[in-house]
Amino acid sequence: MSDQTPPAGLPPAPPPPPPAGPPFGPPPSPQFGPAPEPQPAPAPRPYPLAPPPVTEPAAPRVIVTQRRGPGALGTVLIAGVVAAVVGAFAGLAGYMIGRGVDTPASSTVIPAAAPVVIPQFSGNSSPRAAGSIAAIADATLPAVVSILAEGTAQSGSGSGFVVRPNGYILTNNHVVDLVKGGGTLTVVFSDGTRAKGKVVGTNTSYDIAVVKVDRTNLPTVPLGDSSDVKVGDTAIAIGAPLGLDGTVTSGIISAMNRPVTAGGDVSGDTSFINAIQTDAAINPGNSGGPLLNGTGAVIGVNSAIASLATGVNGEAGNIGLGFAIPINSAKRIAEELISTGKSRTPLIGVKLDMTYADGGAKIQSITAGSPAATAGLKDGDIIMEVNGRGIDDATELVVEIRNHAPGDKVEITYTHNGQERKTTLTLGDDTTTG
């Protein structure tokens, strides 16, 4: 390169530095030829009007180390390995290209992940106590039924429960009243089977009815004692609210002797109930179903609810204020209906002033020959207590009297012309007293 002319306008390249000698020992052996003699650097040529020469830094020295080749056998082996590797990659590439051509993108197979197994307990991991709600529901549900009433103009549904194994079912009067003028009753059991029902008898005053189906050996629900119920006791309601048969709800007894009136039947008759109040959820369709205590015994017949708003199909919904007819009263009515097809309602033989609101129940008039007349009560007297229970208004007097049976003796505390008096009378019934 030293004999070539540099580009115009540039100074000549400086001569290469003299060799410093091999860095790794003696000079190469003669077999590679004699070392070339150093060539003299050409003399610089003058350039008119050229700028002064610029001295460039010396180029870095490149050291080349010679290494011995692999030899003939090594070359053959390397060639073989390279051929094998190239062949393998070529085959793999061909396979992948073939898959890409033959397999649609949408059907690309993704390897399945390993299955994940979460531990799970099996069997009875949480034993239920004998008196648990689950145990009570399990024992009671087979005896609770749904009742479908299809009248000539309306239809509806309610609940009931079997009280005798030969097919007698206790329910509310307003559940079956739809078929009073004609229609059909269908009783649906917990196993889904159905049977035609017929009305044995009703009592509108207590909102109680008995229905009979042509079956035997039916499971029954044990009846308890409603007079033994205390506020705070466990309460369990079973029925078919909104047609959802076999529904179980629970709560407590919220109050006792709650005066409630219900006019749910199509005839317009009003029922006066000395009710058990509960916060167990009760909704339309629960009517006629059992209210149970903590032992699974029936203490009431679910009959009414209080509501501040309307829900499904304009019907009232649960707000935690449900009412049941005490089973002691319902049992007496049911026994009379099964025996005779009729039942008696206790009376004292007075007409009450339903508008009086100054405390107590004011007598508007007295039926001649009635228990009230015999006991010395007069028109205008105000009844303040019955058997020690305070009477706030006419409704409370009616429900307290109906909490007893015909023939029972009750003590009456009343005021006559402002003076307090007491008397005892024997209750009559609607078959003998006008």
C-alpha atoms as one frame of an Amber mdcrd trajectory, in Angstrom:
protein
   0.000   0.000   0.000   3.028   2.331   0.447   3.510   2.824  -3.289  -0.021
   4.114  -3.866  -0.709   7.824  -4.227  -2.969   9.292  -1.510  -6.106  11.122
  -2.527  -5.629  14.688  -3.653  -5.482  17.244  -0.946  -4.380  14.842   1.745
  -0.948  14.380   3.179   0.790  11.141   2.583   0.101   8.390   5.037   2.835
   7.898   7.560   4.903   4.782   7.158   3.940   1.783   9.295   5.846   1.449
  12.489   8.687  -0.976  12.490   7.859  -4.454  13.746   8.408  -4.914  17.430
   9.098  -8.569  17.128   6.862 -11.520  17.748   5.069 -11.241  21.076   5.018
 -14.941  21.676   8.527 -16.134  21.148  10.920 -16.406  18.220  10.104 -15.417
  14.665   8.249 -17.829  12.427  10.157 -20.811  11.203  11.766 -20.714   7.753
   9.094 -22.962   6.318   6.908 -19.926   6.028   9.622 -18.058   4.041  12.053
 -15.329   4.995  10.748 -12.300   6.679  10.258  -9.458   4.188  12.795  -6.715
   4.319  11.495  -3.337   5.399  10.728  -1.006   2.497  11.872   2.568   2.660
   9.087   5.071   3.028   8.553   7.239  -0.063   9.625  10.798   0.123   6.821
  13.275   0.668   5.690  15.077  -2.418   5.201  18.828  -2.389   1.721  20.140
  -3.006   1.275  23.741  -3.871  -0.818  25.717  -1.431  -1.438  22.585   0.612
  -2.251  22.980   4.244   0.347  22.005   6.717   0.495  18.285   7.303  -1.629
  16.880  10.060  -0.121  14.182  12.120  -2.612  11.315  12.662  -2.338   8.940
  15.580  -0.803   5.624  14.857  -3.266   2.880  14.025  -3.562   0.249  16.711
  -1.499  -2.820  16.148  -3.399  -5.968  15.288  -1.859  -9.151  16.577  -2.765
 -12.331  14.754  -2.090 -15.590  16.484  -1.717 -18.587  14.315  -3.293 -21.834
  15.484  -2.929 -25.298  14.134  -5.911 -26.601  12.093  -7.937 -29.722  13.003
  -6.322 -31.965  10.471  -7.952 -34.283   7.982  -9.740 -36.595  10.478 -11.015
 -33.669  12.533 -12.325 -32.031   9.411 -14.252 -35.160   8.488 -15.748 -35.475
  11.990 -16.759 -31.839  12.109 -18.335 -32.110   8.688 -20.312 -35.132   9.855
 -21.600 -33.404  12.992 -22.494 -30.287  11.039 -24.377 -32.375   8.498 -26.290
 -34.160  11.252 -27.246 -30.930  12.990 -28.214 -29.252   9.743 -30.259 -32.287
   8.763 -32.061 -32.337  12.101 -32.946 -28.655  11.919 -34.041 -29.033   8.336
 -36.319 -31.911   9.250 -37.821 -30.015  12.199 -38.349 -26.934  10.049 -40.053
 -29.025   7.413 -42.320 -30.601  10.032 -43.294 -27.252  11.477 -43.924 -25.796
   8.019 -46.066 -28.822   7.182 -48.113 -28.402  10.383 -48.536 -24.719   9.629
 -49.899 -25.569   6.190 -52.074 -28.549   7.138 -53.518 -27.372  10.529 -55.904
 -24.340  10.684 -54.925 -21.641  13.154 -58.298 -21.952  14.903 -57.634 -25.594
  15.781 -54.260 -25.084  17.366 -53.906 -27.634  20.146 -52.742 -26.190  23.456
 -51.390 -28.742  25.906 -53.898 -29.262  28.747 -52.874 -27.984  32.143 -52.444
 -30.490  34.894 -55.787 -31.064  36.745 -56.228 -29.131  39.985 -57.765 -31.026
  42.895 -59.170 -29.111  45.885 -59.605 -31.167  49.071 -63.245 -31.798  50.009
 -64.770 -33.388  53.073 -67.274 -36.142  52.463 -69.815 -37.740  54.692 -71.325
 -36.231  57.817 -68.592 -33.724  58.593 -70.971 -31.608  60.713 -73.292 -33.833
  62.757 -76.739 -32.340  63.336 -78.200 -32.314  66.822 -81.420 -34.216  67.386
 -83.347 -30.984  68.008 -81.800 -28.937  65.199 -83.951 -27.089  62.681 -82.646
 -29.440  59.993 -83.779 -32.469  61.978 -87.188 -30.908  62.717 -87.714 -29.977
  59.077 -86.724 -33.446  57.932 -89.289 -35.029  60.276 -92.090 -32.536  59.550
 -91.958 -31.885  55.796 -93.639 -35.194  54.793 -96.754 -34.124  56.741 -96.957
 -30.599  55.277 -98.924 -30.107  52.051 -99.672 -27.454  49.473-103.321 -26.756
  48.667-104.341 -25.471  45.240-107.819 -23.926  45.115-109.473 -23.283  41.746
-112.801 -21.535  42.117-115.277 -20.451  39.478-113.822 -16.953  39.331-110.517
 -17.042  41.229-107.714 -19.385  42.088-105.080 -19.421  44.794-102.829 -21.576
  46.899-101.956 -22.122  50.514-100.585 -24.691  52.908-101.840 -27.263  55.374
-100.671 -30.150  57.534-101.942 -33.641  58.220-103.485 -34.086  61.694-104.901
 -37.591  61.257-103.301 -40.422  59.239-106.590 -41.221  57.475-106.420 -38.043
  55.390-107.572 -35.089  57.550-105.678 -31.867  56.904-105.848 -28.644  58.918
-105.632 -25.323  57.075-107.081 -21.783  56.972-110.640 -21.017  55.962-109.456
 -18.305  53.561-107.371 -20.895  51.680-110.389 -23.037  50.761-113.071 -20.335
  50.708-112.391 -19.780  47.007-114.231 -23.031  46.169-117.246 -22.344  48.380
-119.371 -21.611  45.328-117.853 -24.424  43.242-114.434 -25.483  42.092-111.743
 -27.999  42.905-109.135 -28.506  45.624-105.865 -30.267  44.871-103.584 -31.385
  47.703 -99.908 -31.726  46.793 -97.703 -33.819  49.089 -93.985 -33.373  49.729
 -93.104 -36.252  47.367 -94.911 -34.502  44.520 -97.972 -36.767  44.452-101.417
 -35.196  44.278-104.856 -36.012  45.573-108.269 -34.427  45.243-109.440 -32.762
  48.449-112.860 -31.896  49.776-113.845 -29.429  52.490-115.075 -31.134  55.660
-116.039 -27.899  57.410-114.970 -24.345  58.138-115.110 -21.739  60.884-114.802
 -18.195  59.551-114.601 -16.680  63.032-111.322 -18.522  63.693-110.183 -18.767
  60.048-109.928 -22.557  60.386-110.888 -25.289  57.908-110.450 -29.043  57.593
-109.840 -30.778  54.242-110.072 -34.526  53.590-108.200 -36.637  51.019-108.814
 -40.283  50.221-105.562 -41.650  51.658-104.459 -43.658  54.675-101.274 -44.145
  56.698-100.209 -40.550  56.147 -97.489 -39.028  58.359 -98.794 -36.501  60.861
 -97.397 -33.559  62.794 -97.488 -33.694  66.636 -99.516 -30.925  68.275 -98.065
 -28.926  71.160 -99.562 -26.648  73.829 -99.846 -23.000  72.792-100.556 -21.906
  76.371 -97.013 -22.919  77.286 -95.366 -20.680  74.672 -93.129 -17.846  75.855
 -91.764 -14.807  74.073 -88.299 -15.625  72.760 -89.016 -19.319  72.123 -87.851
 -20.821  68.843 -90.389 -20.570  66.017 -90.217 -22.554  62.747 -92.661 -21.963
  59.895 -93.184 -24.477  57.091 -95.351 -24.026  54.028 -95.531 -22.948  50.390
 -95.014 -19.161  50.291 -95.606 -17.793  46.776 -96.085 -21.379  45.625 -92.604
 -22.487  46.738 -93.600 -25.679  48.502 -91.473 -27.148  51.269 -90.117 -23.772
  52.389 -88.709 -23.662  55.943 -88.083 -20.401  57.825 -87.185 -19.806  61.445
 -87.157 -17.104  64.085 -88.575 -16.556  67.544 -91.887 -15.916  69.205 -92.155
 -12.129  69.181 -95.364 -11.628  71.189 -98.355 -13.460  72.577-102.086 -12.643
  72.651-101.801 -10.167  69.785-105.318  -9.136  68.645-105.476  -9.524  64.873
-108.371  -9.270  62.444-108.260 -10.897  59.009-110.822 -10.596  56.241-109.123
 -12.710  53.600-112.091 -14.786  52.468-114.307 -13.889  49.517-117.453 -13.767
  51.644-116.132 -10.732  53.482-116.366 -12.387  56.924-113.858 -11.078  59.452
-111.774 -13.439  61.554-110.665 -12.349  65.020-107.451 -14.045  66.091-105.792
 -14.004  69.496-102.550 -14.473  67.652 -99.048 -15.693  68.315 -96.646 -13.204
  66.709 -93.385 -14.373  65.156 -90.538 -12.918  63.131 -90.089 -16.161  61.184
 -90.610 -15.208  57.533 -94.255 -15.733  56.548 -95.564 -14.769  53.109 -98.713
 -15.320  51.039 -98.964 -19.074  50.564 -97.743 -19.845  54.103-101.387 -19.582
  55.237-102.581 -22.800  56.819 -99.091 -24.182  57.395 -97.741 -25.113  60.827
 -95.777 -22.903  63.214 -93.526 -25.219  65.240 -91.640 -24.856  68.494 -88.071
 -25.988  69.164 -89.175 -29.609  69.653 -91.028 -29.818  66.339 -94.539 -29.670
  67.829 -97.196 -27.434  66.256 -98.014 -24.379  68.380 -99.954 -22.408  65.788
-101.527 -22.246  62.333 -99.952 -19.517  60.214-102.719 -17.179  59.126-101.826
 -13.523  58.615 -99.017 -11.036  58.110 -98.579  -7.321  58.585 -97.000  -5.367
  55.754 -96.142  -1.792  54.868 -95.833  -2.371  51.130 -96.966  -4.676  48.380
 -94.830  -7.200  46.544 -95.347  -9.856  43.885 -98.664  -9.441  42.035 -99.674
  -6.728  44.471 -99.558  -9.079  47.449 -98.032  -8.086  50.767 -94.578  -9.411
  51.631 -92.834 -10.370  54.835 -91.491  -7.644  57.132 -90.971  -9.887  60.146
 -94.518  -9.583  61.518 -96.338 -12.883  61.081 -99.320 -14.171  63.056-100.560
 -17.656  63.845-103.755 -18.997  65.385-102.896 -20.723  68.690-103.077 -24.488
  68.205-105.178 -24.957  71.342-108.041 -23.045  69.684-107.421 -24.581  66.255
-107.394 -28.098  67.710-110.832 -27.669  69.302-112.301 -26.293  66.098-110.740
 -29.071  64.003-112.027 -31.804  66.302-115.562 -30.425  66.105-115.405 -30.084
  62.329-114.141 -33.649  61.896-116.808 -34.989  64.262-119.837 -33.021  63.070
-118.849 -30.816  60.141-119.573 -27.776  62.297-117.936 -25.957  65.166-118.989
 -23.542  67.886-117.762 -20.039  68.589-117.956 -18.765  72.205-120.032 -15.642
  72.878-121.144 -13.525  75.855-124.211 -12.138  74.093-123.446  -8.450  73.597
-123.174  -5.985  70.728-120.115  -3.771  71.057-119.549  -0.155  70.098-116.672
  -0.590  67.622-116.067   3.171  67.460-115.389   3.608  71.185-111.722   4.499
  71.717-111.355   5.695  75.316-110.036   2.403  76.709-111.970  -0.799  77.257
-114.838  -2.330  75.238-118.137  -0.472  75.496-121.363  -2.506  75.409-123.844
  -1.016  72.967-126.626  -3.494  73.657-127.173  -6.851  75.400-129.041  -9.886
  74.049-131.837 -10.996  76.310-131.118 -14.261  78.092-127.452 -14.191  77.131
-124.571 -14.946  79.521-123.919 -11.178  79.789-127.522 -10.489  80.765-127.449
 -13.304  83.309-124.208 -11.905  84.808-125.825  -8.465  85.341-124.088  -6.455
  82.620-126.006  -3.449  81.238-126.012  -1.323  78.107-123.248   1.275  78.307
-121.048  -0.735  80.655-117.355  -0.781  79.752-115.475  -4.080  80.062-111.914
  -3.418  81.266-110.511  -6.920  81.975-111.212 -10.587  81.245-109.491 -13.063
  83.604-107.027 -10.333  84.501-106.101  -9.463  80.903-106.481  -5.762  80.179
-108.901  -4.873  77.391-107.991  -1.861  75.273-110.768  -1.978  72.683-113.632
  -4.049  71.286-111.352  -6.160  69.071-109.267  -7.283  72.027-112.407  -8.318
  73.927-113.581 -10.463  70.986-110.264 -12.271  70.538-109.941 -12.900  74.275
-113.427 -14.427  74.473-112.631 -16.597  71.415-109.468 -17.732  73.138-111.779
 -19.838  75.295-114.301 -22.558  74.567-118.073 -22.517  75.049-118.891 -23.458
  78.648-115.728 -21.900  80.106-116.186 -19.542  83.042-114.518 -16.132  82.820
-114.211 -13.255  85.271-115.233  -9.846  83.914-114.047  -6.533  85.358-116.136
  -3.615  84.093-117.291  -0.096  84.972-120.939   0.854  85.431-121.631   4.574
  85.595-117.966   5.114  86.367-117.799   2.551  89.176-115.665  -0.588  88.857
-117.408  -3.942  89.274-116.644  -7.629  88.777-118.771 -10.545  87.689-118.331
 -14.138  86.493-120.177 -15.589  83.522-120.292 -18.849  81.578-119.620 -18.523
  77.887-122.344 -19.483  75.468-121.909 -20.186  71.748-123.258 -19.084  68.423
-125.697 -21.994  68.217-127.646 -20.924  71.340-127.015 -17.175  71.643-128.256
 -14.583  69.155
